Amino acid sequence: MDLSPTAIRQATQDAASAGISNARFEEGSLESIHGKFDTVIAIFLLHHLPDSMLHSAPSMIGERLNPGGKFYSLDPSRQRLSGMVGSILFPRLMAKYQSPDERQLDPEESARYFRSANFLCQTSMYDFVSSPLAGLFPGWQTGYLAARAVDELLIRTPGLNRLGSNFELLAWPS
């Protein structure tokens, strides 16, 4: 699901190109979508939700999952090194790419919201530079792939890994 009809069209086209026929893409918000899903994927969604909605989102997501269903999200981390560096070196560029309603989230605090709604969950860091690089240079596949390789090394470095740009949250009802 996505608020953007353009994103839904793109996802539908991408799935068809990849030969995926068992996926459904719907336009809407967390509140407007009804029905049950095997998987709910939220890429850069949670950090746009106001606090009141962020606290209630796990329950709403749980109501929309089939038995055995899973929820996956990718969101910016409050401890991200790229955000700290970017806000100092490139404040106008950072402002250009951020909407007024977004903020970075604490991975463990986000997991606590899901745990309090009877989910089992785990968090992990996703990247350091590959997502920011992809946002700045969307067509530069070679640069993105090289950045992903570096990210894979950095996120496996104890201590340093908590400064990653984005975190993944995987949750499933207990």
N, C-alpha and C positions, 0 to 999 in steps of 0.2 A: 504494500500500500504506500501511496505517496500523495502528497497534496497536489503535486504537479502533474497535469495531464501529459505534458511532454515527457516526464520521467517514466510514466506508465507506458506510453507508446514506445519509448526506447527500450525499456525492459522487455516488453512483448516482442519487439523485433529481435533483440539480442537472444532471447530464449528460442525463438523460431530458428534463427541462424545457427544456434548451437544444437538444434534437434531436441530441445526440451519441450515436451508436450504436456507434462503433468504439473505445471506451475500456473498459478492464477495471479494476476496483477490487478489491483483495484485502486481507483482514485478515492482518496478520503483521508480522514484523520483517525487517530486512535479512538475517538469518541463515536465517529460516524460509521465505522466498519462493524458489521455484524457477521455472524457465522463462525465457523471453527476452522482452524488452520493447523497443519502439522508443524510448520515452522513460521515464526515471525522474525524477520530480519530488520533491524533498525540501524541504518547507517547514518550517523550524525543526526539523530533524532532527539535523544534524551536531553542533550545539552541545550535544546531550544525550549524545553518545557518549563513553565513556571514551577516554582517549588511545590505548590499545592498539587499540581498535576503530576510532577515527578514522584511524589509520595504515593499517589493513587494509581499510577501507571502499572505497577506490577500486578495489582488485582485485576485491572482491565485486561491486561495481556493474558493473565491466567484464565480468564473467562473465555478468551478467544482461542485457546490452545486445545487441540484434540488430546485425548489421553496419550501419554508418551511424547507429547509435543515439546518443542524446544524454542527458546528465545535467544537470539544473538544480537548484540549491539556493538557498535564501534563508535566511540566518542572521544573528544579531546580531554586529556588529563590535566588536572589542576597543577601538577608538578612538572609539566612539560618544559624541557629545556628550550625547545624551539620557540615556544611562546614567550619565554623570558627574554631570550636573545632578540627575537623579532620585535618585541615591544620597545626595546632599547635602540636597536639599530634601524628599524624600519617601521616606526609607529604609524605613518600614513598608509603604508601598504597593508599593515595589519588591520587598520580600521576599514580599509576598502573591502577586505575579504570577510569581515565579520558583520553579521546583522545585529541590530540593537538588542535582540532578545537572547542572544547566545552567551554562554559562559563555559568555562572549563569545569569538569566534575572531578570529584575525588573517587577513584575506582572502588575503594573499600566502602565508602559511604553509599555509593550506588548499589553495591552488592547487598548492603544491609537492608536497603529498601525492599529488595527482592526476597531476602531471607525472612523479613518480617511478614511477607505475604505468602509464606510457606513454600518458597522455592529453594532448591539446592542450587548453588551457583559457584562459579569460579571466574576469576579475572586474570588477565594477562596483558602484558604490554604488546602492542602491535608494531610500532615503528618509532623512528626518530625523525627522519628526513624525507622518506618516500612519499607520504601523503602531502606534506607541504609542497614538495617539488612537483608532484602531479597537479596540484592546484595552480601553481604558477606557470607550468609548462605542460599542459595536458597532452600534447602530441609527441612529447619526447620520450618514446618507449625505452630506448637504450639507457637514457639517464635514469629513468624510473627503475628499470631492472637492476642497474648497478646500485642504486640507493637501497633497494630492497635487500640485496645481498649484504650490504654494510649493516642495514638495520637488523638483519638476522643475527649478526655477530654481537651488535650492541645490546640487543634485548636479552641476550644470554649472559651478559656480564653483571654479576651480582653488584648491587649498590647503584651502578650506573643505570640499570634497567628501569628503575622507578622514575627516571627523568624522561622516559619516552614521550612522544607526542600524543599518541592515542592509545586507549586501552580497549580491550575486548571484554565483554561480559557474556558469559554463556549461562543460561538459567533454565531450569526445568522444574515443574511442580513436584514436590516431595510426596 
